[in-house]
Amino acid sequence: MALAKEIMCGSIIESTSFSSSASYSKVFLNQNFRRNQTRFLVSPVLVPLEQRRTLHLRKVVRGPVAAISEDLVRSKAIQPSSSSPVESPVESKPVSFKVRAVVTVRNKNKEDFKETLVKHLDAITDKIGRNVVLELISTQTDPRTNGPKKSKEAVLRDWSKKVNVKAERVNYTAEFEVDSNFGIPGAITVTNKHQKEFFLEAITVEGLACGPVHFPCNSWVQSKKDHPAKRIFFSNKPYLPSETPAGLKVLREKELKILRGNGKGVRKLSDRIYDFDVYNDLGNPDKSTELARPKLGGKEIPYPRRCRTGRLPTDTDLQAESRIEKPFPLYVPRDEQFEESKQASFSFGRLKAVLHNLIPSLKASFSAENQEFSGFADIDNLYSEGILLKLGVQEELLKKLPLNLVTRIQQNKGILKYDTPKIISKDKFAWLRDDEFARQAIAGVNPVSIERMTVFPPVSKLDPEIYGPQESALKDEHILGHLNGMTVQQALDEKKLFMVDYHDIFLPFLDKINSLDGRRTYATRTIYFLSPQGTLKPVAIELSLPQTGPSSRSKRVVTPPVDATSNWVWQLAKAHVCTNDAGVHQLVNHWLRTHASLEPFILSAHRQMSAMHPIYKLLDPHMRYTLEINALARQNLINADGVIEACFTAGRYGMEISAAAYKSMWRFDQENLPADLVRRGMAVPDPTQPHGVKVVIEDYPYANDGLLIWGAIENWVSTYVNRYYPNSSVVCNDLELQNWYSESINVGHADVRNASWWPKLETPEDLTSILTTLIWLASAQHAALNFGQYPYGGYVPNRPPLMRRLIPEENDPEYATFVADPQKYFLLALPSVLQSTKFMAVVDTLSTHSPDEEYIGERQQPSIWSGDPEIVEAFYEFSAQVKNIEKEIERRNNDPSLRNRCGAGVLPYELLAPSSEPGVTCRGVPNSVSI
């Protein structure tokens, strides 16, 4: 507390009657004090130290005094006569002083020739007036103009002298001239007269008696020739809109107006404009009619909104936006783009080295015999020998590649190999076991689909007129022999039966999917039984196809094997389940429920809440990089003929499945962890439990670890919200907050804006719940669904993203081929070599932590991100709680009684362990959806 107070202008407090730390803490938390803090911090006058001492002795000062530091007073002040006694600061003649700003600029590590040239030209022209100019803005208004009170302009010093400094961060200085009535600085404007943008990390104004005033910036400042308006940066002091100091009100409104834009025109990459649009940029009808895709968003196909780019429509479809293909970047606001280390990490991934450069050449080099895996050893060779050696075309292929790429390959011998996925690192055959297949439903990369059964057999909710009878083909006799002597009803009553049900989400699309070349799949249901040991075992798999006629057999049930043939049928059935699971995981649980559903809240936060707003400051680290990674996904992953369409069963219909899930099952009020667990029957309400719910599977790693992190986030957010919102009136009267939430719903999620389930925003408790949900989704939920993709899916037989053959029945022509060589049939049903390596390259990149990752409990500039010392202290407590959670997760992973995360060949569950090293680690919870 003492440290935080000292950092946050502690000397202001010490110069008042609130002198002791104890009384300070008590008063600072007092609601009346909080309501008066604007008056308390805006009124002080700036006077020399000698006068300040005189005033203090006479006890005429009723509030804090902001004075210049003694050194600067001695060297810069125009001192009044000592024979003129000062009776009151208000009556004294204003005295001019100079205060210093330390400006931190972050350099790029690598520059191309053009950037280097322009940088040196800027260094030359800086000397003749084309420089960087700053202006200090007081929290007070200027009585002469009734506008913001400004200092004289100050020039950033020594830019030309430091042009060759190689450090990552370079500090520059500027001196402002102010008078003793200036008050406390609340904002700084920056004008960049150079030709080149620069990244402004922070500004600190020194020389004030209150201590340094910090301005966290973390923003690109564009050249005045491109963006004439002055950039505005506010201090770290948080203000609700109603508490905005008079001198900052106009600037607060002006900055938000700039960020909203006018909704017109094509966006430039240097713009900072946040706006909404529908997903009408996934297709490329100008290139081919086969690449046309429906618009997502609107009455016909509801979907969340994405960031508007304003690109012109295509020539063939005026409702579709024209495409920009890689390597050219899509627009996102300049400050949302990847920073250099993140971009380098992303670019160096196999997504670029293998997918972008090698696969097109590989396609031309393949012959018929090496398009398929001939045995499991071929798959193993991808990790030990690499893709080119496996194909036997290394020398021939290298001759076809660009010289720079060949050099890169030769310098990085392992770049064409794949790391051994964790799923086979401890037990090469773990993926074949039923217990591991079941364990991954609660501790794998998609632990959010499983639900507890309350009725058996399950019943479809699809229209029977269109999709046939709603009844399942599952019968009691299919599972009765696997229930440890229980009846089906007993198993239901004792909460022992669980299901992963993809019937209704896939069946409406099966005819279209199975008509695609090289795609064959079912709509699956998998039934699990909870054993006395606390582990799950699969007891039946239902495979459904669309009904082709009144008497056609469209449903099939497969049960655990009793002989060699049924064993291979069972393995194929599990593979089809995994294919369904991979599709729903990627398109619904991962992309829709984290990436896409969060984007409207992020766009609106920038448009409606000032950087001064305390809730903006809270959400800021949880919005980092999300708009950029979503734009990259629209360009490369979810677009027509993109990675998702090429590698997953749903093919070109994948995003339509995602949209169908948004319409039928996405509800913001059930996206928080406790509500989601209760909705799926995986927990029951229990007010005696810390989080209000009791998990029904005692060893459910995702839920148990997730509730620890959920609780920590909730406690932190509750402390934060109650600091600024003591009652419902403050929540309801906060126009920026209400506009943010309203726009997120009515514009960002416009297609479901009238749903009755949207939470209200009327009380501090409402706000805490909404914010906790958003932070949970951006951090822990995304981490649980993302960073295990390669560790579990990098070994394709464990989680095949698509299947190319159905399971033959005895009267099918393929049945004899299957019986004659079941392993060959199994491998031919899996993705081809090309599809597999392309998928592996993508999930390897998506599972990678970058070096600049910020994990939960961390923030940039942790001691000064907020000018509220109570909040900084509370954040340190939150960070400490996160570290304790990590220790508890480690303890659980070493507890042999928890068989779903500890045991021979069993992977520990670390996807919710908060910290991680860079790379593919299968652990780590970043603050935001950043990959």
N, C-alpha and C positions, 0 to 999 in steps of 0.2 A: 504494500500500500504506500509506504513511504517513497519507494522508488517511482511508482506511477505518479504520485503527487508532485514529486520534484520535476519529473519530465513535463507534466501538464501545468506549467505555469504556477508551480507551488508557491512562489514568492508573492503572488497576488494575495493568496489566502493569508500568508504569514504577515502581510502588512496590514491586516485588519484585526478586529477583535477576535476572529476565529483562529486563534494562534495555535492551540494544541492540536495534535493529531487526532486525539479522541473526539474533541468537540467538533473538529472539522468534519470527520467522518459522519458524525451524527447529524450535523447541520446539512451536509451535502446531500444526504439521502432524504432530507425532509421535503415533503411535497411543496410547502410554501416557498422554501428556498429555491426549488427547481423552477417554480413558476416565475420567480423573480430574477432568475439568473440572467435573463437577457438585459434587464435594467442594470444588473450588477456588473456585467462585463462590457457594456457598450459606453458607459458614461465617463470613464476615467480620462484625465487630461495628462499630457506629457509635460513634465517639468524637470529641470535639472536636479541632480541629487542633493545639492546643498539646500535648495529651496524645499525639497521633499523632506529633508531632515527637520527643517524649521517647522514645516507644517505638521509633521508628526508630533513634535514636542508640544505644539500648541493645541493639538487634538482637534483641529478643525476639519480633518479629512474624515468623511463618513463612509467612503467606499475605497476600493483598491486604487492605487496610483500606478499608472504605467509610465515608467521613466526610462530614459536612455541609460545604458551602462556607463559607469564612471569613466572608463577610458575614452569612449566616444564623446562624452560630454566635455572632457578636458581638451580634446583635440579639435572638436567640430562645433561645439555650441557657441552661440553668440550670447555671452553671459550678461544678465542685467546687473546694474549697479548694486553692490552689497549694501549700500546705504539706503536702498529703497525697500523697506519691509514689505513682505507679502502677507496680506491678511487672508486672501482667499485665492485658490487656483483659478476661479472663474474671472476674478477681477484682474489678474496679472496679465501683462501683455504677452501674447504668444511668442514663444522662442523657437527658432529654427534649429533642427538637428539633422544629422545624417545617420541612418541605420543601414546595416549591411545585410544583403541577401546572399546566401550560398546556394548556388543552383547546380544540381547534379544531373548531368547528361550521360546517358548510356550509349557507348559506342557500339558499332557493329564489329564483330570479330573478323568477318570476311567481307570485302567489298570488291565489286567488279571494277574494270578500268574506268567506266563512265562515272561511277559513284566516287571513285578516288579523285578523278579530274575535277568534278563539280565541287567536291569538298575543299580542294586546294584553291579553286577560284573563289569560293566563299570566304576563305581565309584572307585572300588578297582584298576583296571588296569590303570585307568587314572593317578594314582600316579607313575607308573613305565614306563610311556612313551607311552602307548596306549591312546592318548588323541586327542583333537581337535586342529588342527594347522591352523593358518591363515597367509596369505602373502598379503602385501599391494602392489598394482600396480600403478605406476604413469601414468599420461597422456602422459609423455615424454618417449622417447626411451633411452635405455642405450647406450651411444656412444661406449662402448667397445664391445657390442654384436649385436648392431642394433636391439635388441629385446626389449620387454617390460622391463622397469626399475622396479626392485622389491626391497622391503625391505627384511631384514632378517626375517626368519619365527618366528612367535610368538605363544605361547601356550595359550589356553584359561584357565584362572585361576579359582581355587576354584570349579571345577566341583564336586569333591568328597565331599566337604564340604556342598554343596547345594543340594545333592541328595534327601534329605527328605523335602525340601521346598515344601509346598502344594499350593503356589500361582500359578495362571494361567500363569503368565509371570515371568521369572527369568532372571535377568541381570548378565552377566559375563563380565570380562574385559580381555584385552590382551594389551601388550605394544609392539609397533613396533620401531625398530631402523632405522632411516633414516638420510640422510645428507642434508645439506642446499641446495643442487642442485636437490633434489628429485622432486620438482614440486608439483602439486596438485594431490591427490589420485583420480583415476578414476575407479578402480576395486579392489576387494578383492577375493582371492581364499581361499577355505575352504576344509580341508581334515579331514574326520571323521574316526579316528582310532578305535573308539568304535565298538561294535558289533551291537548296536541298532541305528536306524535312529533317528533324532530329527528334530523338526520343527523350522527353523530359521526365525524369524519374521523380524528382522532389525539389522543393524549394524550402529553405529554412531562413527566416528573418531573425537576425540576432541583434542584440543591443537594447532590447526592451527589458524593463525591470521585471516584467512578468515572466521572463525567461524566453527561450526561443519559441517562435510561432511557426508551426509546421504546415506545409502545403503538400500533401501526397498528390502527385500528378499522374504518373504512369500513363503517359499519353504521347502520341506523335503530334508534333507541332508543324503544321504545313507552312510552306512559303506563302508570303502575303500575296504574291502574284497569282497563286492558285486559289487561295481562300483569304480574301481581304479582311474579314472581320477579325478583331482581336480575340485570342483565346482567353478564356476565363477559367481560373483555378481558384477554388475556395480552400480555406484553411480546414484543418481536421476537426474543427469544432462542429458537432452536430446540432442542427436546428430543425424543429418541426416548422411547417410553413407559417403557422400563427406566431411563432417566436422569432422569425427571421429579423435580424436587426435592420433598422430603417435603411442603412447605407447599402444593404445587400439585396433588398427586395427586387429592384429593377433587374439586377444582374441575374438573380435566380430565375426570374421569368424569361429573360432573354436567352439564357443558355438552354433552357428546355425547348423554347421555340425553335432554336437552331437544330437541336437533335431530332425534333419531329419532322422537319422539312415540310414541304407542301404537297407531297404525294404525287409529284409530277416529275417527268424527265428521267433520263438514263443516269444511273448512279455511277460516279467515278470512284476508282479504288481509293482515292484520298478523302472521300466524303466521310462524314460522321453522322449519317442520317439513318434513323431506325424507323422502319415502316413495315406494314403487313402485306402479304399477297397469298394467293392460293398456290398449290402445287401443280402448276401448269407448265413446268419446265423439265419434266422427266423424259418426255418423248422427243423424237427428232423426225417429224413427218416430212421435212424437206429432204432428208437423206433417203428415206424409204417409208412406204406405207406400213411396212412391217414394224417400224420403230415408232409408230404413233401410239400414244398412251392417253387414257382418259384424264381429265382434270380432276384432281382430288381437292375437295373443299367446295361446298355449295350444297344445294338441296339434293342433287342427284347422288353425290358421293361425299358425305360429310367427312371432314378431316381438319386437324389443326392448321393454323396459318404459319407461313414461313416468312423469312426476311425478304422484303421487296427489293428487286434489283432494277426494275424499270426497263429491262431490255425490250427491244422491238419484237412484235409478234412474228411468227414464222410466215413464210409465203403461202403455204398450203392450208394453214389453219390459224385464223386470226385470234382464236381463243388460246392458242399455245404460245408460250414465250420461246424465242429463239435460243439456241444452245450456245454455250461457250465450252469447248472441249479442252481437256488437258493437253499441254501444260499451262494453258492460259487460265488465270485465276477468276473465280466467280467473285462478285461483289459481296463483301460484308463490311460494315463500318470499320474504318482504319484501325481503331484500337482493339477490335475483336480478332484481328489476324494473328496468326502464330508469331511468337517471338522467335528470335534467330535460332536458339538452341533447340526449341521445339520443332521448328521447321527442318532443321538439319537432321534431327532424330527421325522425323516422319519420312523425309526424303530418302534417307539411307536405308530404310527398311526394305525387306524383300518385296514389298508391294511395288517399289520402283525398280529395284535391281533385277528381280526375277520377272514379275508380272508385266511391267511396262516395256521392258527391253528384250527379255529372252523369249517369252512365250510366243510372240508373233513369228520369231525365227524358228522356234521349235516346231510350230505347226507345219511349216514348210519342210522340215527335216524328218518328220515322223513317217514311218512306214507302217503298214497295217499291223505287223506283228508286235510293235512296241507301243501301241496305243492302249493296251490293256495290261493289268497286272497278271502275270502268269502264276504267281504264288505269293504267299505272305512275305517271303524273303525279298521280293521286289520292293515291297513297302518298307521293309527294314533298311534296305539299301539307300533310301532317300536320306536317312539320318547318318549312315556310316560312310557312304561313297559320294552322295550328291546326285542331283538330277541328271547332269550331263553324262557322267560315267555310267549311270544306270541305263541310260538310253543308248550308250555306245556311240554317241555322235559328237563327242567333245571337240576333237580336232576340226572336223568338218564345220561345226557350228561356229567355232571361234573365228574361222576365216570370214564368216559372213557378218560378224559384229563390228561396230565402229571401234577404232583403235583405242579411244579413251575408255571404252567399256571393257575391252580386253585387258588393258592395263589395270583397271580397277579390280577385275576378277583375279588377275595374277597377284596383285598386292593383298587381296583378301581371299585366301584359299578356301575359307569356310563359308564364303558368301553363297555358294550354290548348294550347301548342305543345310539341312534343317536340324534344329536342336531336337533331341529326343523328348517327346511330350511326357509330362509327368505321369500320365495315366499308365504308361508302360515302363516307367523308370524304376519302380519298386517291384512290379510283378508284370512280366511281359504278357501274361495270359489273363490278367485281371478282368479285362473287358468281356471275356467270354462267360464269366460267372454270373449267375442270376442275382446273387446278393449284391454284386457291384453294380449291375444294371439297376437294381432297386435303390441302392444307396445314392446313386447320382440324382435320383428324383428329389432327394432332400438335402444333398450336400454337394451337388455338381454345379454346372454352370447355369442350369435353369431350375432352381428349386422352388419356383413360384407358381407352378401349374398344378401340382398335386392337391387333391381335395379329399376330404373325408366323405364317405358314402353314408347317406341316411336312408336310402331305399335301394333295393336290389330286385330285379335288374334295373339299370339306369334307363331313363326315358328321354328321347330327343325332344327338343323344343322347336324343331323345324316344321314347316307346313306339310302335313301328310299328303295334301293334294298334289304337291310338287315333288316331294322327296320320298314319298312312300311311308309305310307304317312307322310310327314313332317307337314301337317296341324294339328292344334290343334282342339279339340272338342269344345273349348270355342266359343261362339257366342255372338253377341251384346245383344241378349235378356236375356242372363244369368245375365248380370250385369246392364242393363239399369235402372232397378227399384231401384238401390242403389246408383245412382250418383247425388242425390240432384237436379234432373231436367236437368242435363247436358246430351248432347249426348256423345257417346264414343269418337268421334273425339274432341269435346270440352275438355273433360277430359284429353285427350292426349296433346292437345295444351297448356293447362294451367298447365301441369305438376302435374296432380292429380292422375294418375294411376301408381301403383308400383307392382312389382312381385318378389316373391322368387321362382326361377325356378330350380328344381332338375331333370327335365325330362331327359336331355341328359346325365347326369352323372350316373344316376341309370339304365336307360332302358337297356343298353347293358349287364347288369349283372343280370337282374331280373329273367331270367329263372334259372340261377344257384343258386341264393339266395333262390328263392321260392321252390327249390327242397331240400333245407336243412331241417332237422327235426326241427319243431317248429319255422319256419321263414315264414312270409307272409307279403309282402309289395308291394307298388306301386312306380312308379316314379311320383312325384307330382309337380304341379304348383299352386301357391296361388296368387290370385289377390287382391290387397288392393286399397282402395280409400282414399285420403287425405281429411278429413272433414274440414269445415270452422274453426273449433276450433283448428286445427293443429294436430289432432290425426288421426291415421289410423284405418280403419275398413275393415275386410276381406269380400269380396263380391262374391268370387267364388273359388272353389278348383277343379282342374282337376286331376284325378287319372288315370294313364296309366299303362297298362300291355302289354307285348309283343304280337304282333299279331299272332294268331295261325292258321289263314286261311284267305282267301280273304274276307270273309263276317263276320268274327268274330268281336265282339264288344270289342275293346281293350282299349277304352277311356271312361271315365265317368266324368261328371261334377256334383258337389254337391254345392248347394247354401244355403244361410242362412235359417234357419228352419221356417216353418209356422205352425207346429203342433208337438205333442209329438214324433211321430215316426221320423219325419225329424230332430228333435232336437238331437236324439241319433245318427242318421246317420251323422249329422254335427259334433258331438263330436268325433265320430270315425274317420271321415275324418281329423279333426284337429290333432288327435293323430298320424295318419299316416304322416301328414306333419311334425310333431315334430320329428318323428322317422327318416325321411329323413334328417331333419335339424341337429339332433344329430350326425348322421353319417358323414355328410359333415363337420360339425363343428369340430369333433374330428380328422378325418382322413385327411382332406384337409386344412381347415383354421387354425387349431391349430397345428397338428403334422407337416404337410408338409411345410406350409408357415412360421412357426417360427422355430421349433426344427430342422427339417431335412435340410431345405434350408440354415440355418445359419452355420451348422456344417462344411461345406467345407471352409468357410471364416475363421472360428476359427482355424481349422487345419493349414491352410496356413499361418495365421498370426504368429503362433508359429514357423513355419518352415522357413519363409522368412524374417521376421522382427525382428531385435534384440530388446532385452528389453530396449536398449538405444533409440530406434527409437521413435520419438514423437508420431507417429500414433499408435504404439503399446501401448504406455502409455495411449493414449486416449481410445483405445478399451478395455484395460485390464479388467476393472470392468464389462464390458458388455459380457465377455466370461466366467464368473465364473460359474462353476458347469454344464455347458451345455453338455459337453462331457459325464459326469457321468450320468446325468439324461437321456440322449439319450441311453446310454448303458443299463441302468436299464429298459428302455422302450423296447429295443430289447429282453431283457431277460424275462420280465414279462407281458408286455402290448400288444405289436404288434406282438408277436411271435405266432407260431402255437399253437392253443388251449389256448392262453393267454386271458387276460381280455377283450381286444377289440373284439376278435373273439367270446368269450362266451357271451358278454353282448350287442353287437350291431347288428343291423339287417343284415349288410353285411356279418357277420360271417367270414369264411375263405377267402372271396374275398375282405375283407376290404382294405388290402394294395395294391391290384391290382387297386381298385378304386382310391386310393391315387396316384398311379403311372400314371393312366390315366389322372388325373387332372394335374399332373406335365407336362405331354406331351402336353395337349391340352390348358391349360389356365395359367400356371405359367409363369410370366414374371418379371424379376427383376426390369425392368424400371417402372413397374406399381405397385410395392409393397410399394412405399412411399404413405403416406396418401392422399395428394392432388390428385395425379395421380389415385389412386384407386377410390376415390370418383368421379372423372370425368369419369373414365372408366365405372363405374356403373350408370352413369347419375344422381348420387345423389348430384353432384355439377357441376357448370358450370364455366369455366374460367372467372375471373374478376380481372383485374390488379389493380382495386381500393381497393380491399380487402387486409387485412394484409398478407394473405397466398396465394394470387393470385387466390382464388376460392370463389364462393358463394354457400352455401349449399341450396338445393331447398326445403328441409323440414326445416322450421325455427327452430323447436324444435326437433333436431336429436341429442340426448345426446352424443352418441359415437363420432359423427363427430365434434360437437362443442367443447367438452372437449379435444378430440384428437388433434384438430388443435392448441389449446393452448399449449399443450405439444410438438407437432411437431415444432411449431414456436420457443419455448424455446431451444429445442435441436438444431435446425438449426442455431440459433443465436450463441450458444455456440460453435458449430463445426466450423462455419464460422470464428469466432474470433480465434479459435485455428489454423485452417488451414492457415489463412492469416499470422499468426505469424511466420510460418516456410516456407511458400511457397508464396513469394511475386509475382511470375510470373509463367507462364506456363513452362518455361525452367527448373525451379527447380523441378517441378512435373515430367516432362518427363525424367529428368536425375537422378531421385532417383531410383536406381536399386532395392533396397529392396522393395519399394512401388510397383513398376511396376511388380516385380516378384510375390508379394503377390496377386495382383489383377489378373494377368495372370493365376497363378496356381489355384486360386479359381474358375475361369471359365473353363480353359482347362483341369483340372484334377478333381476338386471337383464337377463341373457341366458339365462333359465331354460330356454327351449325348445331350446337347443343346448348346455346345460351339460355333457352327457356326451360331446361331440365330443372325439375324440382329439387334435385339432390345437391345443387351447388351450395356450399356452406355460406352462411351469412357472415358479414364482417361488421359486427356491431360492438363487440366487447374485446377487452384485452385477451380473454381466453380464446375467442374466435381467431384473433390475429396470431396468437401463439400456435394454434393448431395448423393454420394455413401455412405459416412460415416453416414450421417443423417439417411438414409434409414436403414442401419444395426442397428444403435442404437435404432431407433424407433421400429423395429421388435423385438429386444431382450428385450426391456423394455415395452413400453406402449402397443404395439400391442399384445404381449404375455399376458400381465396382463389383458387386456380387454377380451381376449378369454379364460383365464384359471381360474381366481379366483372367477368366478361366477358359476362354475360347480356344486358345492354342493348347494349353496343358491337357484339356479333355478332347478337343476336336481335332488337334493336330495329328492324331492317329485316326485316320479316316474310318477304319472298321468299327471303332468305338462309337462314333457319332457321324455316320454318313450324312452329308447334307442333302443328298438326293439318292433315289433308287431308280434303276433302269429296267427292272424286271419284277413282275408280280410273282407270287408263290404258286407254282403249278399244282393243280389237283390231279388226281389219278387219271382222269379221262382227258387231260390236256396233252397236246402233242409234245410239249416241252418236258413232260414228266419223266420220260425215259432218259433224256439228256441229264436231267437233274439227278436221278438215281445213279446213273453211270459215273458221274463226276461231280458230286455235290460242292466240293471246294471251288472248282472252276465256275460252277453256276453262281455260287455266292459272290465270287470276285467279279464276275461279269455283271452282277446286279448292282455292285457298288459303282461309284463314279469312276470314269476313265482316269488314266494317268494325267492327262491334261487338266481335267476338271479337279482332280485331287490336288495337284500341285498349285493350281491357281487358288483354290480355296485355302490351302495351307499357307500360302504366301500372304493372303489377306488377313486371316485370323492371327497369324504371327505378328503382323504389324499392329492390328487392333488390340492385341493383348500386351503391348509394350508400353511401359512407363517411360516417359521422356525425362531427361536430366533436370528440367526445370519444373517438374511436377510439384504441386503444393498439396499436401495431405491434410486430412481433417485434423483440426487442432493447430494448424499452422496458418500464418498470414504473412504477406509481405509487410515489412516494417511493423513488427508486432507491437512495439511499444508506443508507436505514434499514429497508427491507422485511425484512431479516434482521439479526439481531444477531451474525452470524458474519462478521467482517471478511474472512476468506479467501474466503468465498462472494461477498460483495459485490464484491470485486476480480475474481473469476472472471467475474461477470456483466458487469462493464464490459469485460472482454476479449471476451466473447461479443458484446456490442453492437458493439464495434469490428470484429469479424469480419463481422457482418451488414452494416455499412457498406461493407466491402471487397467483399462479394458484390454489393451494389448497383452499385458501380463496374464490376465485371466484367460484369454483365448489360448495362449501358449500352455497354460496349465491344463485346460480342457483337452488340448490335443495330445497330452501325455497321460491322460487318464484312461487306463485299460478298460474301465467299466463303460466307457462311451465308445461303443463298437462301430459307430458310423463315422468316426474320425480318428480312431486309434486301433491298431492291430497289424498283423502280418500282411504286408502289401497294401495296406489301406492308406490312402493319402490323407494327411491332416487337413482340416478345413481352415484355410487361412485367407480366403477371399475377403473376409471382413476384418482381418488383422490390419490396423490402421496404417502402418508405415511400410515402406518398401524401398529397395534399391532400384536404380534404373534397369530397364530391360523386361523380359518375360519372367515374372516371378510367381504368378498365381497368388498374389497377395497385394495389399495396399489399397487404401480408400482415399483417392484424390477428392479435393473439395468440389470439383465440378465435372460435368460431362465434357471431357477434354480429348477424348479419342473414340 
